[in-house]
Structure formats: structure tokens, C-alpha cells
């Protein structure tokens, strides 16, 4: 079945965001809105179904800026704060459905129950967000309202997290290394979203050259960089230096995925 897919980048920054607090560098002082990066999250629309990928601490403001679109389900890459810190703000979407479906690894399931225990009590307080957690595993496909999704292994330093392939899109964030099996899963996709923290080496995130290595292995038609820090430089200068077919994403960017 041909999929009509659009991805909106809600946030494209790293854990500190850009501008970074207490920083006066030229990126953090930039007036170009593409240099203002909230914490990483995205909204995938497939045939009228909206799937949120991670729920950053900036989710509330991201959704206001996006026009308050609907959310039908949430898929989570991992439970670090910059990727799930806004989950309580999903309560209006939970209330509209009597509970929102959330798909995540077992360790994320456990972390969420500890982080927001009030959502999982047998007799919850009226008005709290209610989540229906579904445990998923790498390389075991699942579906959301008829949309097939393949989670695959991503290594965030030593922490095993998930990336996702949906149709001709692959979405990766917080990756340091990508197992060969995961490369096989996403090889040849039309569109690859991949993190690139900065030009310099980092212990748990890919730098720019490491992201290029994965792009060269996967060979997508288009690649978009996300989860970028202020060390990546100004958007306009950075974009002009990237090879053909690769560009930095920015908050609010919407792209169509070719099926």
C-alpha cells in the first residue's frame, strides 16, 4: 500500500537546546529562527494518522507553534529526559481517547511508571494523563492503525535504544554506533533522519563525520541532520557546506516522504 507521509520536525536540538543557557556564542545569539533548536521530537503523519516520535520537554510550545495538530500515538526511542520530559503535556490527547497508546522498550516502560506513577495507579486522580503502554523490541515489527513500523537497534554509547523505519523513512536519534543488522533494515530508504551532535568527537552521540559514514552506508535519496548542538555552527553556513542530498533540519520544517 502506498503511504502518504509527512514528517514535521518539532525540535532538532540536543539536551541543552539552542540557544543554550549562559552561552553568548554567535549561534546562541543568532536571529535566524533556524538556529533556535528545541529538544528533539517529530510528528509523522501517515494517511491521516499522526504518530509522535518522542515527547521532549518543549512539547507544549512545539505543538502550539505547529498549530496544535492531533496525536494518535507515541513511539519512544529512549527515556532520557530530553526525549520524554514533556509526556505529562499529552494529557489533552489522552483525555480525547480515554488513554493514549505509547510504544516503547521494556526499560522505557519501567522508567515511565517510575517517573509519572500517578498515571498508572489502579484508581488514578481525575484528570491525570492515562497511557496505554505497549512493549516493543528491536527487529520485531508492530503496527499502529494499519501502519507498519519496524524498530531497530541503535547504540547510544553503551545504552541500547531504538530507531524506527516506517515505510520509506528511517528515524535515528542519539546514536553513537549502528549495528550492521540495523543498517540492513534501513538500507536504501528514501529519507533518513539522523543525529549529528557537532563536528567534534563525543562519547555517546555521532559527530558529523560519523553521521556521514552512516549516510554513505544507507544511501538514502535525502538525509536530514537532527539533535544538533550550538557547536554545529550557524544553520546558513552549515547548510552551504553539506554534500548534495544532506541538509540540517530545523524546528518547524515539514518534509514529504517519497514512497
Rosetta blueprint (number, residue, H / E / L):
1 X L
2 X L
3 X L
4 X L
5 X E
6 X E
7 X E
8 X E
9 X E
10 X E
11 X E
12 X L
13 X E
14 X L
15 X L
16 X L
17 X L
18 X E
19 X L
20 X L
21 X L
22 X L
23 X L
24 X L
25 X L
26 X L
27 X L
28 X L
29 X L
30 X L
31 X L
32 X L
33 X H
34 X H
35 X H
36 X L
37 X E
38 X L
39 X E
40 X L
41 X E
42 X E
43 X E
44 X E
45 X E
46 X E
47 X L
48 X L
49 X E
50 X E
51 X E
52 X E
53 X E
54 X L
55 X L
56 X L
57 X L
58 X L
59 X H
60 X H
61 X H
62 X H
63 X H
64 X H
65 X H
66 X L
67 X L
68 X L
69 X L
70 X L
71 X L
72 X L
73 X E
74 X E
75 X E
76 X L
77 X L
78 X L
79 X L
80 X L
81 X H
82 X H
83 X H
84 X H
85 X L
86 X L
87 X H
88 X H
89 X H
90 X H
91 X H
92 X H
93 X H
94 X H
95 X H
96 X H
97 X H
98 X L
99 X L
100 X E
101 X E
102 X E
103 X E
104 X E
105 X L
106 X H
107 X H
108 X H
109 X H
110 X H
111 X H
112 X H
113 X H
114 X H
115 X H
116 X L
117 X H
118 X H
119 X H
120 X L
121 X L
122 X L
123 X L
124 X L
125 X L
126 X L
127 X L
128 X L
129 X L
130 X L
131 X E
132 X E
133 X E
134 X E
135 X E
136 X L
137 X L
138 X L
139 X L
140 X L
141 X L
142 X E
143 X E
144 X E
145 X L
146 X L
147 X E
148 X E
149 X E
150 X E
151 X E
152 X E
153 X E
154 X E
155 X E
156 X E
157 X L
158 X L
159 X E
160 X E
161 X E
162 X E
163 X E
164 X E
165 X E
166 X E
167 X L
168 X L
169 X E
170 X E
171 X E
172 X L
173 X L
174 X L
175 X L
176 X L
177 X E
178 X L
179 X L
180 X H
181 X H
182 X H
183 X H
184 X H
185 X H
186 X H
187 X L
188 X L
189 X L
190 X L
191 X E
192 X E
193 X E
194 X E
195 X E
196 X L
197 X L
198 X L
199 X L
200 X L
201 X L
202 X L
203 X L
204 X L
205 X L
206 X L
207 X L
208 X H
209 X H
210 X H
211 X H
212 X H
213 X H
214 X H
215 X H
216 X H
217 X H
218 X H
219 X L
220 X L
221 X L
222 X E
223 X E
224 X E
225 X E
226 X E
227 X L
228 X E
229 X L
230 X H
231 X H
232 X H
233 X L
234 X L
235 X H
236 X H
237 X H
238 X H
239 X H
240 X H
241 X H
242 X L
243 X L
244 X L
245 X L
246 X E
247 X E
248 X E
249 X L
250 X L
251 X L
252 X L
253 X L
254 X E
255 X E
256 X E
257 X E
258 X L
259 X L
